[in-house]
Amino acid sequence: MKIPTLQGIIKRRILVNYRAEPEAIRKILPPRFRPKLHEGRAIAGICLIRLEHIRPKYAPEFVGISSENAAHRIAVFWEDENGETKEGVFIPRRDTNSFINHFAGGTLFPGEHYAADFSVTENGREIDFAMRSKDGTIEVKLTGEISKNLPDDSIFSSIAEASTFFEKGSLGYSVTKNGQELDGITLKIKNWKVEALNLDSVKSNYYENENIFPKDSIEFDHALLMRNIKHEWHSAPGFELK
């Protein structure tokens, strides 16, 4: 799939991150991928992102669209056709409140996007977020506020260390509607900057599903927040599932 370069503003991006046993993650990855580890643990999570003024590059801002989106993602390595190691994220599930994203996902936009309802209340420091897919299979809830530090039990030593880890995960792959190929897209951020988000509560029925992740194989690690970031989406070469 070749999409035009898109640009816009990331009004709000929350990265909810979990540490997991590598074997639990390997079981849900396509064969080509392997988990990227940090301190011996695989890193999975959810990207909760509000996009505004999304439009083809050089198009005027007023033609852009806005949407709330959620992407469950896993940090991965793989080897390309030349044997070179690449890194990015595998995205097993995308949800959106955008009619366009939902119906064009897998055709105009990479990966299938499931329809979902979002409820977000926020001010300068606090946020209350809820998302539920219309098919009833995915639910995410969290409340939190800006913090100067990561949780004491995080496996990342600092915000800077976590920031570097996730900045490298700009290339994402998701399975196409036909289930035979992986679509790729690269997020290019012009002024990468994250803050710690201290969560008072967090719920993800995907990561809490013991049919996917056995008991005690995955747990919440930390959350990061990005706000008001200029960015671009670029098409990336896809490849067949095998």
C-alpha positions in Angstrom: 0.0 0.0 0.0 1.3 3.4 -1.0 -0.5 6.3 0.8 0.3 10.0 0.3 2.3 11.7 3.0 0.0 13.1 5.6 0.6 15.9 8.1 -1.2 17.3 11.1 -1.0 17.8 14.9 -0.8 15.3 17.6 -3.1 17.1 20.1 -2.6 14.4 22.7 -0.8 11.1 22.7 -0.7 8.8 25.7 1.6 5.8 25.6 0.4 3.2 28.2 3.2 0.8 28.6 3.3 -2.8 30.0 6.2 -5.1 30.8 5.7 -8.7 29.8 7.3 -12.1 29.8 8.9 -12.5 26.3 7.4 -15.9 25.7 3.8 -14.6 26.2 4.5 -11.9 23.6 6.2 -14.3 21.1 3.0 -16.4 21.0 0.9 -13.5 19.5 3.5 -12.1 17.1 3.6 -13.0 13.4 6.6 -15.3 12.7 8.8 -12.6 11.2 8.9 -10.5 14.4 10.6 -11.0 17.8 10.0 -8.9 20.9 12.3 -6.0 21.7 13.4 -6.4 25.3 14.3 -4.0 28.0 15.8 -5.4 31.2 14.8 -8.8 30.0 11.1 -8.0 29.5 9.1 -7.5 26.4 7.3 -4.1 26.1 3.7 -3.9 24.9 1.2 -1.1 25.3 -1.5 1.1 23.9 -1.1 4.3 21.9 -4.1 6.6 22.7 -3.8 9.5 20.2 -5.9 12.5 19.3 -5.1 13.7 15.8 -6.1 17.1 14.5 -5.9 18.7 11.0 -4.8 15.5 9.3 -4.5 16.1 5.6 -2.2 15.5 2.7 1.1 17.3 2.9 0.9 20.9 1.5 -2.9 20.9 1.7 -4.5 23.8 3.7 -5.2 23.1 7.3 -9.0 23.7 6.9 -9.4 20.5 4.9 -7.9 18.3 7.6 -9.9 15.9 9.8 -9.7 15.1 13.5 -10.1 11.8 15.3 -9.5 9.8 18.5 -7.6 6.6 18.0 -6.2 3.6 20.0 -3.6 1.2 18.8 -2.5 -1.8 20.9 1.2 -2.2 20.0 4.2 -4.3 20.8 7.9 -3.3 20.4 9.6 -5.6 18.0 12.7 -6.4 15.9 12.8 -8.2 12.6 15.2 -8.7 9.6 14.4 -7.2 6.2 15.0 -8.8 2.8 18.7 -7.9 3.0 19.1 -9.4 6.5 19.4 -6.0 8.1 17.8 -5.7 11.6 14.9 -3.3 11.8 12.9 -2.1 14.8 9.4 -0.7 15.3 6.0 -1.9 16.6 3.6 -4.6 15.6 0.0 -3.4 16.0 -2.5 -6.2 16.6 -5.5 -3.9 17.0 -6.6 -0.4 16.0 -9.7 1.4 17.1 -11.1 4.8 16.0 -14.0 7.2 16.3 -13.5 8.4 12.7 -15.9 7.2 10.1 -13.1 7.7 7.4 -10.5 5.8 9.3 -12.9 3.0 10.0 -14.0 2.5 6.4 -10.7 3.3 4.7 -8.5 1.2 7.1 -6.8 -1.5 5.1 -7.3 0.4 1.9 -6.5 4.1 2.1 -5.0 3.9 5.6 -2.8 1.0 6.8 -4.5 -1.7 8.9 -8.1 -2.3 9.8 -9.6 0.3 12.2 -12.5 -0.9 14.3 -15.2 1.6 15.3 -15.2 2.8 18.9 -16.6 5.3 21.3 -14.3 7.6 23.2 -14.9 9.8 26.3 -12.1 12.2 27.3 -12.1 14.8 30.0 -8.8 16.7 30.5 -7.3 20.0 31.7 -3.7 21.1 31.8 -2.6 18.4 34.3 -5.3 15.7 34.7 -7.0 13.4 32.3 -9.9 10.9 32.5 -10.0 8.6 29.4 -12.4 5.9 28.4 -12.7 3.9 25.1 -14.9 1.0 24.2 -15.1 -0.6 20.8 -18.5 -0.9 19.2 -18.0 -4.7 18.8 -17.6 -4.9 22.6 -14.2 -6.6 22.5 -11.9 -3.8 23.5 -12.1 -1.5 26.5 -9.5 1.0 27.9 -10.0 3.2 30.9 -7.5 5.4 32.8 -7.2 8.4 35.0 -4.0 10.3 35.8 -2.1 13.5 36.0 1.3 14.9 34.9 4.3 13.8 36.9 8.0 14.6 37.1 9.0 10.9 37.5 8.1 7.4 36.4 6.6 5.0 38.9 9.2 3.7 41.4 8.7 0.1 40.1 9.2 0.9 36.4 11.9 -1.1 34.7 13.0 2.2 33.0 15.4 4.2 35.0 14.2 7.6 33.8 11.8 9.5 31.5 14.8 10.1 29.2 15.5 6.3 29.0 11.9 5.6 28.2 11.7 8.4 25.7 14.6 7.0 23.8 13.1 3.5 23.7 9.8 4.6 22.3 11.1 7.2 19.9 12.8 4.4 18.0 9.4 2.6 17.5 8.2 5.0 14.8 7.7 2.3 12.2 4.5 0.3 12.7 3.1 -2.8 11.0 -0.4 -4.2 11.1 -2.2 -7.0 9.3 -4.3 -6.1 6.2 -7.9 -7.1 5.9 -7.1 -10.1 3.8 -4.9 -11.5 6.6 -2.1 -12.2 4.1 0.1 -9.1 4.3 1.5 -6.5 6.7 1.0 -2.8 5.9 3.6 -0.4 7.1 3.5 3.3 8.2 6.2 5.6 9.7 5.4 8.4 12.1 7.8 11.3 11.8 7.7 13.7 14.7 9.5 17.0 14.3 9.8 17.9 18.0 9.7 14.7 20.0 9.0 15.4 23.7 7.4 13.3 26.4 6.2 13.8 30.0 5.5 11.2 32.6 1.8 10.6 33.3 1.1 9.2 36.7 -2.0 6.9 36.5 -4.3 6.5 39.4 -6.1 3.7 37.6 -5.7 1.9 34.4 -7.7 -0.9 32.7 -7.2 -2.7 29.5 -9.3 -5.8 28.9 -6.9 -6.9 26.1 -3.8 -7.1 28.4 -5.9 -8.4 31.3 -7.3 -11.2 29.1 -5.7 -14.4 30.6 -6.6 -16.4 27.4 -4.0 -14.2 25.7 -1.7 -13.3 28.5 -1.4 -16.0 31.3 -1.8 -14.8 34.8 1.3 -12.8 36.0 2.8 -12.7 32.6 2.2 -9.0 32.0 1.8 -5.9 34.2 1.5 -2.1 33.9 4.9 -0.3 33.9 4.3 3.4 33.2 2.6 5.9 31.0 4.0 8.8 28.9 2.2 11.9 27.4 2.9 14.0 24.3 1.0 17.2 23.5 0.7 19.6 20.5 3.3 17.9 18.3 3.6 18.5 14.6 4.0 15.3 12.7 3.8 13.4 9.4 2.7 9.9 8.4 4.8 8.2 5.6 4.0 5.0 3.8 6.5 2.2 4.5 7.1 -1.0 2.4 4.8 -3.8 3.4 5.5 -7.5 3.2 3.7 -10.9 3.2 2.9 -12.8 6.3 4.9 -16.0 6.4 
